Amino acid sequence: MKGLVLDSYALIVFLEKEQGYEAVVDLFEKSIEQERDVYLCVVNWGEVIYHFLRAGGESAAQTAQGAVTALPIKIIDADKELSLTAARIKSANKLSYADAFAAALAKLKKAELVTGDREFETLKNEVKILWM
C-alpha cells in the first residue's frame, strides 16, 4: 500500500482523544518512520470542521483546524475524477456522501482507509480497510 487515507471518524477520534486515539497516534508515528503518506479528502476535512462547529462553536473549529494543519496529513481537493469515483461508490453502497469521498480517495491512491465506522463494511472487497 502506498499510503493511508483517514476518514472523518478516525480524525475526530484522534482530535477528541476518544477510544481508539492511541491507534491513530501509532499510525501517524509509523507513517513518518516508513515515509508513508497520510491523506484526507477536503470533503472529510470539512466534515471534521463541521463536527467541531456543532460541538463547540467557532473556537473549537479553529482549534481543530490548527491541529489538522500541524499533522502530517496531505489534504486532497475533490476534483472531477475523485467526485465521479465517490458518486459511483455512493450509488452502489449504503454510506454517507462524505464517506464515499474517503473511500474514493483510498481507491484512487491505492491506499488503506483508516476508520472505525462500520458503514465501510460494505466496501471491504473494493477498498483495503484498516480498522481502528
C-alpha positions in Angstrom: 0.0 0.0 0.0 1.3 3.4 -0.9 -0.4 5.4 1.9 -3.2 5.8 4.3 -6.5 7.7 3.9 -8.2 8.9 7.0 -12.0 9.3 7.2 -13.5 11.9 9.4 -14.3 9.3 12.1 -10.6 8.5 12.6 -9.6 12.1 12.7 -12.3 13.1 15.1 -11.4 10.2 17.4 -7.8 11.5 17.3 -8.6 15.1 17.9 -11.1 14.4 20.8 -8.8 11.7 22.3 -11.6 9.2 22.3 -11.3 5.5 22.5 -9.0 4.5 19.6 -7.0 7.6 19.8 -3.8 5.7 20.5 -4.2 3.7 17.3 -4.3 6.9 15.3 -1.2 8.2 17.1 0.6 5.0 16.3 -0.5 5.3 12.6 1.0 8.8 12.4 4.2 7.7 14.0 4.6 4.7 11.7 3.7 6.7 8.6 6.5 9.1 9.4 9.0 6.3 10.1 8.0 4.5 6.9 7.7 7.6 4.8 4.1 6.7 4.1 1.7 9.4 3.0 -1.4 10.1 5.0 -4.3 11.7 3.0 -7.5 13.4 3.9 -10.1 14.4 1.3 -11.1 18.0 1.6 -14.7 16.9 1.9 -13.8 14.8 5.0 -11.8 17.8 6.3 -15.0 19.9 6.0 -16.9 17.2 7.9 -14.4 17.4 10.7 -14.7 21.1 10.9 -18.5 20.9 10.8 -18.4 18.4 13.7 -16.4 20.9 15.8 -18.5 23.9 14.9 -21.6 22.0 16.1 -19.9 20.6 19.2 -18.1 23.7 20.4 -18.6 26.6 18.1 -16.1 28.7 16.1 -13.3 28.4 18.7 -13.4 24.6 18.7 -13.4 24.5 14.9 -10.4 26.9 14.7 -8.5 24.7 17.3 -9.3 21.6 15.2 -8.3 23.3 12.0 -5.0 24.3 13.5 -4.4 20.8 14.9 -5.0 19.2 11.5 -2.7 21.7 9.8 0.1 20.6 12.3 -0.4 16.9 11.5 1.5 15.0 8.7 -1.6 14.9 6.5 -2.0 15.8 2.8 -5.4 17.3 2.2 -6.6 16.4 -1.3 -9.0 18.6 -3.2 -12.1 17.0 -4.7 -11.6 17.1 -8.5 -13.8 15.6 -11.2 -12.1 12.1 -11.1 -12.4 11.9 -7.3 -16.0 13.2 -7.4 -17.1 10.7 -10.1 -15.5 7.8 -8.2 -17.2 8.9 -5.0 -20.6 9.2 -6.8 -20.2 5.6 -8.2 -19.3 4.3 -4.7 -22.2 6.1 -3.1 -24.7 4.9 -5.7 -23.7 1.3 -5.1 -23.4 1.3 -1.3 -25.2 2.5 1.8 -22.9 5.1 3.3 -22.8 8.8 3.6 -21.7 11.0 0.7 -18.6 12.3 2.7 -17.7 8.7 3.4 -17.9 7.9 -0.3 -15.1 10.5 -0.8 -12.8 8.9 1.7 -13.4 5.5 0.0 -12.9 7.0 -3.4 -9.6 8.7 -2.3 -8.4 5.4 -0.9 -9.3 3.6 -4.1 -7.6 6.1 -6.4 -4.5 6.4 -4.2 -4.4 2.6 -3.8 -4.2 3.3 -0.1 -5.6 1.8 3.1 -8.7 3.5 4.5 -8.4 4.1 8.3 -11.7 4.0 10.1 -13.8 2.6 12.9 -17.0 3.5 11.1 -18.9 0.2 10.3 -20.6 1.9 7.3 -17.5 1.0 5.3 -18.0 -2.8 5.9 -19.8 -3.0 2.5 -16.6 -1.8 0.8 -14.2 -4.4 2.2 -13.9 -6.1 -1.2 -13.4 -2.8 -3.0 -11.1 -0.9 -0.7 -8.5 -2.1 1.8 -9.7 -1.0 5.3 -7.5 -0.6 8.3 -10.0 -0.9 11.2 -9.2 1.0 14.3 
